[in-house]
Amino acid sequence: MNHLAFRIYPVWEADRATRLTIRLPEDAGVEINSESSFLSSFSIDKREFDEVEDDVYQNDKFGQTDKELIFNVDIGLGSIDIESCGR
């Protein structure tokens, strides 16, 4: 199974809070490990993802396809929204 590893560095603007939206391909298996603080917001479509452990989310294709994405999301300040490309 092939895994794609990359880092996303959002740009900080002094007059705005950092907000990042990640749109995921519908045909990929996805696991998201999230960690946030009281200064942050993490949003995920609960219709698309199940919380399999505390702060660990998987879609129904995870472990079922050759295309898998694994995200380790650590939010200190700002917000991250995870959504499917089909939404």
N, C-alpha and C positions, 0 to 999 in steps of 0.2 A: 504494500500500500504506500502511495506517495503522500508525503506531507509537505505543505508549503509553509515556510516560516518567514515572517516579516514583522517589522515594527512600524507602528504608525505614530508619528510625532505631530500632534495638532499644533497649529500656530497660535501663540498667545498674543492677544491684542490688549493693550493696557486699559482701554475703556470698555471692554466687553468680557464677559465670562466665556471660558472655552466651552464649545459645544461641538461634538463630533457625532455624525450619523454614519453608521456602517450598514450598507445594503448588501445582503448575502445572496449568492446564487441559489435558486430553488432546488437544484439537483445535487447539491453538496451536503454531506453529513457535517454537522457543526456542533462543537462543544465550546461552551463559554464558561470560564472560571472568573468570577468577578469579586473584586474587593473594593470597597468604597469607604468614604468617610462621611461625617455629618455635613461636610461642605460640598458634597457631590450628589449626583443623581444618576441612576442606572435604570434604563427602561428597556424592556424586552417584551416582544409579543407572546403572551402566555398561550395563545392559540397555536403557535408554531413550536414552542419550546416547553419541555417539562423540566422542573427542578428536580434533579436526580439525587442531589445532596445539597447541603446548605451552600448557597451561592454558586452552584454548578448546574448549568443548563445544557440540555441536548435536544436536538430536533429528532424526529422519528427516523431520519435517514442515517444518523450517526451509527457507524459500525455496519452499515448495510450497503455502502457504496465505495468505489475506489477514490472518489473525490471527498476529502475530509479537510476541514478547517478547524483548528484548535486555537482559541483566543484566551490569553491570560490578561484580563483587564484589571488594572489597578488605577483607580481614580482618586486623586488627591483633592482637586478643585475643578469644578465644571460638571458637564453632563455628557453621557454617551447613550445614544439610542441605537438599538439593534433592530433591523427589520429585514424582511425578505424582499427581493427585487420584485416579486409578483404582487406586493401590497401597495 
